[in-house]
Amino acid sequence: MKKYVVTLILIMITITSVIFAYIKASEAEKYAEQVAVAQQEAERLRDEAVNLQEMAQEAAAEATLQMARAEEALRDCQSK
């Protein structure tokens, strides 16, 4: 009888361990999905930052060009 009780206890411990492992694996899978979404968002934001940096550089170049034109126009006005 004791042998059966011990076997039953071991089976219950094994089943509990399997259930616990399944729950932890499920949590890990959810976490992995969240990480994947966060990585995609980070990549999108990185691309957006690169685009904004390029736009800022273009705007700075345009501002430099407009300043040069304004200085030239000012010199033309002063020479007349």
The first five atom37 places (N, CA, C, CB, O) and aatype in JSON, in Angstrom:
{
  "aatype": [12, 11, 11, 18, 19, 19, 16, 10, 9, 10, 9, 12, 9, 16, 9, 16, 15, 19, 9, 13, 0, 18, 9, 11, 0, 15, 6, 0, 6, 11, 18, 0, 6, 5, 19, 0, 19, 0, 5, 5, 6, 0, 6, 1, 10, 1, 3, 6, 0, 19, 2, 10, 5, 6, 12, 0, 5, 6, 0, 0, 0, 6, 0, 16, 10, 5, 12, 0, 1, 0, 6, 6, 0, 10, 1, 3, 4, 5, 15, 11],
  "atom_mask": [
    [1, 1, 1, 1, 1],
    [1, 1, 1, 1, 1],
    [1, 1, 1, 1, 1],
    [1, 1, 1, 1, 1],
    [1, 1, 1, 1, 1],
    [1, 1, 1, 1, 1],
    [1, 1, 1, 1, 1],
    [1, 1, 1, 1, 1],
    [1, 1, 1, 1, 1],
    [1, 1, 1, 1, 1],
    [1, 1, 1, 1, 1],
    [1, 1, 1, 1, 1],
    [1, 1, 1, 1, 1],
    [1, 1, 1, 1, 1],
    [1, 1, 1, 1, 1],
    [1, 1, 1, 1, 1],
    [1, 1, 1, 1, 1],
    [1, 1, 1, 1, 1],
    [1, 1, 1, 1, 1],
    [1, 1, 1, 1, 1],
    [1, 1, 1, 1, 1],
    [1, 1, 1, 1, 1],
    [1, 1, 1, 1, 1],
    [1, 1, 1, 1, 1],
    [1, 1, 1, 1, 1],
    [1, 1, 1, 1, 1],
    [1, 1, 1, 1, 1],
    [1, 1, 1, 1, 1],
    [1, 1, 1, 1, 1],
    [1, 1, 1, 1, 1],
    [1, 1, 1, 1, 1],
    [1, 1, 1, 1, 1],
    [1, 1, 1, 1, 1],
    [1, 1, 1, 1, 1],
    [1, 1, 1, 1, 1],
    [1, 1, 1, 1, 1],
    [1, 1, 1, 1, 1],
    [1, 1, 1, 1, 1],
    [1, 1, 1, 1, 1],
    [1, 1, 1, 1, 1],
    [1, 1, 1, 1, 1],
    [1, 1, 1, 1, 1],
    [1, 1, 1, 1, 1],
    [1, 1, 1, 1, 1],
    [1, 1, 1, 1, 1],
    [1, 1, 1, 1, 1],
    [1, 1, 1, 1, 1],
    [1, 1, 1, 1, 1],
    [1, 1, 1, 1, 1],
    [1, 1, 1, 1, 1],
    [1, 1, 1, 1, 1],
    [1, 1, 1, 1, 1],
    [1, 1, 1, 1, 1],
    [1, 1, 1, 1, 1],
    [1, 1, 1, 1, 1],
    [1, 1, 1, 1, 1],
    [1, 1, 1, 1, 1],
    [1, 1, 1, 1, 1],
    [1, 1, 1, 1, 1],
    [1, 1, 1, 1, 1],
    [1, 1, 1, 1, 1],
    [1, 1, 1, 1, 1],
    [1, 1, 1, 1, 1],
    [1, 1, 1, 1, 1],
    [1, 1, 1, 1, 1],
    [1, 1, 1, 1, 1],
    [1, 1, 1, 1, 1],
    [1, 1, 1, 1, 1],
    [1, 1, 1, 1, 1],
    [1, 1, 1, 1, 1],
    [1, 1, 1, 1, 1],
    [1, 1, 1, 1, 1],
    [1, 1, 1, 1, 1],
    [1, 1, 1, 1, 1],
    [1, 1, 1, 1, 1],
    [1, 1, 1, 1, 1],
    [1, 1, 1, 1, 1],
    [1, 1, 1, 1, 1],
    [1, 1, 1, 1, 1],
    [1, 1, 1, 1, 1]
  ],
  "atom_positions": [
    [[0.82, -1.19, 0.0], [0.0, 0.0, 0.0], [0.86, 1.25, 0.0], [-0.93, 0.0, 1.19], [0.57, 2.22, -0.71]],
    [[1.93, 1.23, 0.81], [2.8, 2.4, 0.87], [3.44, 2.66, -0.5], [3.9, 2.2, 1.93], [3.65, 3.81, -0.89]],
    [[3.73, 1.58, -1.21], [4.35, 1.72, -2.53], [3.42, 2.48, -3.49], [4.7, 0.33, -3.12], [3.88, 3.31, -4.27]],
    [[2.13, 2.19, -3.41], [1.17, 2.86, -4.27], [0.99, 4.33, -3.89], [-0.17, 2.14, -4.2], [0.83, 5.18, -4.76]],
    [[1.03, 4.61, -2.62], [0.91, 5.99, -2.14], [2.12, 6.8, -2.6], [0.79, 6.03, -0.6], [1.97, 7.93, -3.06]],
    [[3.29, 6.22, -2.48], [4.51, 6.91, -2.92], [4.45, 7.14, -4.43], [5.77, 6.1, -2.55], [4.8, 8.22, -4.91]],
    [[4.02, 6.13, -5.17], [3.9, 6.27, -6.62], [2.89, 7.35, -6.97], [3.48, 4.92, -7.27], [3.14, 8.17, -7.86]],
    [[1.77, 7.36, -6.29], [0.75, 8.37, -6.53], [1.28, 9.77, -6.23], [-0.49, 8.09, -5.67], [1.02, 10.7, -6.98]],
    [[2.01, 9.92, -5.15], [2.6, 11.22, -4.8], [3.6, 11.65, -5.87], [3.29, 11.15, -3.41], [3.62, 12.82, -6.26]],
    [[4.41, 10.73, -6.34], [5.38, 11.06, -7.39], [4.68, 11.46, -8.69], [6.32, 9.88, -7.65], [5.12, 12.39, -9.37]],
    [[3.6, 10.77, -9.02], [2.82, 11.12, -10.22], [2.23, 12.52, -10.06], [1.7, 10.08, -10.47], [2.26, 13.31, -11.0]],
    [[1.69, 12.82, -8.89], [1.11, 14.15, -8.65], [2.18, 15.23, -8.74], [0.41, 14.19, -7.28], [1.93, 16.3, -9.29]],
    [[3.34, 14.97, -8.19], [4.44, 15.94, -8.27], [4.85, 16.14, -9.72], [5.65, 15.46, -7.43], [5.1, 17.27, -10.14]],
    [[4.93, 15.06, -10.48], [5.3, 15.16, -11.9], [4.27, 15.96, -12.68], [5.45, 13.76, -12.51], [4.63, 16.84, -13.47]],
    [[2.99, 15.67, -12.46], [1.93, 16.41, -13.15], [1.98, 17.89, -12.78], [0.54, 15.82, -12.82], [1.84, 18.75, -13.65]],
    [[2.16, 18.18, -11.5], [2.26, 19.57, -11.06], [3.45, 20.26, -11.7], [2.38, 19.64, -9.53], [3.35, 21.42, -12.11]],
    [[4.56, 19.57, -11.8], [5.76, 20.14, -12.42], [5.53, 20.42, -13.9], [6.96, 19.2, -12.25], [5.96, 21.46, -14.41]],
    [[4.85, 19.51, -14.58], [4.55, 19.7, -16.01], [3.62, 20.89, -16.2], [3.92, 18.42, -16.62], [3.83, 21.71, -17.09]],
    [[2.61, 21.0, -15.37], [1.68, 22.14, -15.45], [2.42, 23.44, -15.19], [0.51, 21.97, -14.45], [2.23, 24.42, -15.9]],
    [[3.25, 23.46, -14.18], [4.03, 24.65, -13.85], [4.95, 25.02, -15.02], [4.86, 24.43, -12.57], [5.06, 26.2, -15.37]],
    [[5.6, 24.03, -15.61], [6.49, 24.29, -16.75], [5.7, 24.83, -17.94], [7.23, 23.0, -17.16], [6.18, 25.72, -18.64]],
    [[4.49, 24.31, -18.17], [3.65, 24.79, -19.26], [3.26, 26.25, -19.03], [2.39, 23.93, -19.39], [3.31, 27.06, -19.95]],
    [[2.9, 26.58, -17.81], [2.53, 27.97, -17.48], [3.72, 28.9, -17.71], [2.04, 28.08, -16.02], [3.56, 29.97, -18.29]],
    [[4.89, 28.49, -17.26], [6.09, 29.32, -17.44], [6.43, 29.46, -18.92], [7.28, 28.72, -16.67], [6.84, 30.54, -19.36]],
    [[6.28, 28.4, -19.69], [6.56, 28.46, -21.12], [5.58, 29.4, -21.81], [6.48, 27.06, -21.76], [5.95, 30.14, -22.72]],
    [[4.33, 29.37, -21.39], [3.32, 30.27, -21.95], [3.66, 31.72, -21.64], [1.92, 29.92, -21.41], [3.54, 32.59, -22.51]],
    [[4.08, 31.98, -20.41], [4.48, 33.34, -20.03], [5.7, 33.78, -20.84], [4.79, 33.41, -18.53], [5.78, 34.94, -21.27]],
    [[6.64, 32.88, -21.04], [7.84, 33.21, -21.81], [7.47, 33.51, -23.26], [8.85, 32.05, -21.76], [8.06, 34.41, -23.87]],
    [[6.52, 32.78, -23.81], [6.09, 33.02, -25.19], [5.43, 34.4, -25.31], [5.11, 31.92, -25.65], [5.69, 35.13, -26.27]],
    [[4.6, 34.76, -24.35], [3.97, 36.08, -24.36], [5.03, 37.18, -24.26], [2.95, 36.21, -23.19], [4.96, 38.19, -24.95]],
    [[6.0, 36.95, -23.39], [7.08, 37.93, -23.23], [7.88, 38.06, -24.53], [8.01, 37.53, -22.08], [8.24, 39.17, -24.93]],
    [[8.14, 36.94, -25.2], [8.88, 36.97, -26.46], [8.1, 37.75, -27.53], [9.17, 35.54, -26.96], [8.69, 38.48, -28.32]],
    [[6.79, 37.58, -27.54], [5.96, 38.34, -28.49], [6.03, 39.83, -28.2], [4.5, 37.85, -28.44], [6.13, 40.65, -29.11]],
    [[5.99, 40.19, -26.92], [6.09, 41.6, -26.54], [7.44, 42.18, -26.94], [5.86, 41.78, -25.03], [7.53, 43.32, -27.4]],
    [[8.49, 41.4, -26.76], [9.83, 41.84, -27.14], [9.9, 42.05, -28.65], [10.9, 40.82, -26.69], [10.49, 43.03, -29.11]],
    [[9.31, 41.14, -29.43], [9.33, 41.27, -30.88], [8.61, 42.54, -31.32], [8.69, 40.04, -31.54], [9.08, 43.25, -32.21]],
    [[7.47, 42.82, -30.71], [6.72, 44.03, -31.04], [7.53, 45.27, -30.66], [5.35, 44.05, -30.31], [7.58, 46.24, -31.42]],
    [[8.17, 45.24, -29.5], [8.99, 46.37, -29.06], [10.18, 46.58, -30.0], [9.48, 46.16, -27.62], [10.55, 47.72, -30.28]],
    [[10.77, 45.49, -30.48], [11.89, 45.61, -31.41], [11.44, 46.22, -32.73], [12.54, 44.24, -31.66], [12.14, 47.05, -33.31]],
    [[10.26, 45.81, -33.21], [9.73, 46.4, -34.44], [9.46, 47.89, -34.26], [8.44, 45.68, -34.87], [9.76, 48.69, -35.15]],
    [[8.9, 48.26, -33.13], [8.63, 49.67, -32.84], [9.94, 50.46, -32.75], [7.83, 49.82, -31.53], [10.02, 51.58, -33.24]],
    [[10.95, 49.87, -32.12], [12.25, 50.54, -32.02], [12.85, 50.74, -33.4], [13.2, 49.72, -31.13], [13.44, 51.78, -33.68]],
    [[12.72, 49.74, -34.27], [13.25, 49.87, -35.63], [12.5, 50.95, -36.4], [13.14, 48.52, -36.38], [13.11, 51.73, -37.14]],
    [[11.18, 51.01, -36.22], [10.39, 52.04, -36.9], [10.8, 53.43, -36.41], [8.87, 51.82, -36.66], [10.95, 54.36, -37.21]],
    [[10.98, 53.56, -35.1], [11.39, 54.85, -34.55], [12.8, 55.23, -34.99], [11.32, 54.82, -33.02], [13.08, 56.4, -35.23]],
    [[13.68, 54.24, -35.11], [15.04, 54.49, -35.59], [15.0, 55.0, -37.03], [15.91, 53.21, -35.49], [15.7, 55.96, -37.38]],
    [[14.18, 54.36, -37.87], [14.04, 54.8, -39.25], [13.46, 56.21, -39.32], [13.14, 53.83, -40.04], [13.9, 57.04, -40.13]],
    [[12.48, 56.48, -38.47], [11.89, 57.81, -38.44], [12.92, 58.85, -38.0], [10.68, 57.84, -37.49], [12.95, 59.96, -38.55]],
    [[13.75, 58.51, -37.04], [14.79, 59.43, -36.58], [15.79, 59.71, -37.7], [15.52, 58.85, -35.36], [16.23, 60.85, -37.86]],
    [[16.15, 58.68, -38.46], [17.07, 58.87, -39.59], [16.44, 59.79, -40.62], [17.45, 57.51, -40.24], [17.1, 60.69, -41.14]],
    [[15.16, 59.58, -40.92], [14.47, 60.44, -41.88], [14.41, 61.88, -41.39], [13.05, 59.92, -42.14], [14.62, 62.82, -42.16]],
    [[14.12, 62.06, -40.11], [14.06, 63.41, -39.56], [15.44, 64.08, -39.58], [13.52, 63.39, -38.13], [15.54, 65.28, -39.82]],
    [[16.48, 63.3, -39.32], [17.83, 63.85, -39.37], [18.17, 64.29, -40.79], [18.85, 62.81, -38.87], [18.77, 65.34, -40.99]],
    [[17.79, 63.47, -41.78], [18.03, 63.85, -43.17], [17.26, 65.12, -43.53], [17.64, 62.7, -44.12], [17.77, 66.0, -44.22]],
    [[16.01, 65.2, -43.06], [15.21, 66.4, -43.33], [15.84, 67.62, -42.68], [13.77, 66.21, -42.83], [15.86, 68.7, -43.27]],
    [[16.37, 67.46, -41.47], [17.02, 68.58, -40.78], [18.27, 69.02, -41.53], [17.37, 68.18, -39.34], [18.54, 70.22, -41.63]],
    [[19.02, 68.07, -42.04], [20.22, 68.41, -42.81], [19.85, 69.15, -44.09], [21.03, 67.15, -43.13], [20.51, 70.11, -44.48]],
    [[18.78, 68.68, -44.76], [18.32, 69.36, -45.97], [17.84, 70.77, -45.65], [17.19, 68.56, -46.65], [18.11, 71.71, -46.39]],
    [[17.13, 70.92, -44.53], [16.64, 72.24, -44.13], [17.81, 73.16, -43.8], [15.7, 72.12, -42.92], [17.77, 74.35, -44.13]],
    [[18.83, 72.63, -43.15], [20.01, 73.44, -42.83], [20.72, 73.87, -44.1], [20.98, 72.66, -41.92], [21.18, 75.01, -44.21]],
    [[20.82, 72.97, -45.07], [21.46, 73.31, -46.34], [20.65, 74.38, -47.07], [21.61, 72.07, -47.23], [21.21, 75.31, -47.65]],
    [[19.33, 74.24, -47.04], [18.46, 75.24, -47.68], [18.58, 76.58, -46.96], [16.99, 74.76, -47.68], [18.61, 77.63, -47.62]],
    [[18.65, 76.57, -45.65], [18.8, 77.82, -44.89], [20.13, 78.48, -45.22], [18.7, 77.55, -43.39], [20.2, 79.71, -45.35]],
    [[21.19, 77.69, -45.35], [22.49, 78.24, -45.72], [22.43, 78.88, -47.1], [23.58, 77.15, -45.69], [22.97, 79.96, -47.31]],
    [[21.76, 78.21, -48.02], [21.61, 78.75, -49.38], [20.8, 80.04, -49.35], [20.92, 77.71, -50.3], [21.16, 81.01, -50.03]],
    [[19.72, 80.07, -48.58], [18.9, 81.28, -48.5], [19.68, 82.43, -47.85], [17.62, 81.0, -47.7], [19.53, 83.59, -48.24]],
    [[20.52, 82.11, -46.85], [21.36, 83.15, -46.23], [22.33, 83.72, -47.25], [22.13, 82.58, -45.03], [22.54, 84.93, -47.3]],
    [[22.93, 82.86, -48.06], [23.86, 83.33, -49.07], [23.14, 84.22, -50.07], [24.53, 82.14, -49.8], [23.68, 85.25, -50.48]],
    [[21.95, 83.85, -50.47], [21.16, 84.67, -51.4], [20.79, 86.01, -50.76], [19.88, 83.92, -51.85], [20.83, 87.05, -51.42]],
    [[20.43, 85.97, -49.47], [20.07, 87.2, -48.78], [21.27, 88.13, -48.67], [19.5, 86.9, -47.39], [21.14, 89.34, -48.85]],
    [[22.44, 87.58, -48.38], [23.66, 88.39, -48.31], [23.98, 88.99, -49.66], [24.84, 87.55, -47.8], [24.39, 90.15, -49.75]],
    [[23.8, 88.21, -50.71], [24.06, 88.72, -52.07], [23.07, 89.83, -52.41], [23.96, 87.59, -53.1], [23.46, 90.84, -53.0]],
    [[21.8, 89.65, -52.05], [20.8, 90.68, -52.32], [21.11, 91.94, -51.52], [19.4, 90.16, -51.98], [20.93, 93.05, -52.03]],
    [[21.56, 91.78, -50.29], [21.92, 92.93, -49.47], [23.09, 93.68, -50.08], [22.26, 92.48, -48.04], [23.08, 94.91, -50.12]],
    [[24.1, 92.96, -50.55], [25.25, 93.61, -51.2], [24.81, 94.35, -52.46], [26.34, 92.57, -51.54], [25.28, 95.45, -52.74]],
    [[23.89, 93.73, -53.22], [23.39, 94.39, -54.43], [22.67, 95.68, -54.08], [22.46, 93.46, -55.21], [22.83, 96.7, -54.76]],
    [[21.86, 95.65, -53.01], [21.12, 96.84, -52.6], [22.08, 97.93, -52.11], [20.11, 96.5, -51.5], [21.86, 99.11, -52.38]],
    [[23.12, 97.54, -51.4], [24.07, 98.51, -50.87], [24.91, 99.12, -51.99], [24.96, 97.87, -49.82], [25.34, 100.27, -51.89]],
    [[25.16, 98.36, -53.03], [25.99, 98.88, -54.12], [25.21, 99.81, -55.03], [26.59, 97.73, -54.93], [25.82, 100.55, -55.8]],
    [[23.9, 99.81, -54.99], [23.08, 100.66, -55.86], [22.78, 101.97, -55.25], [21.81, 99.99, -56.21], [22.1, 102.8, -55.86]]
  ]
}
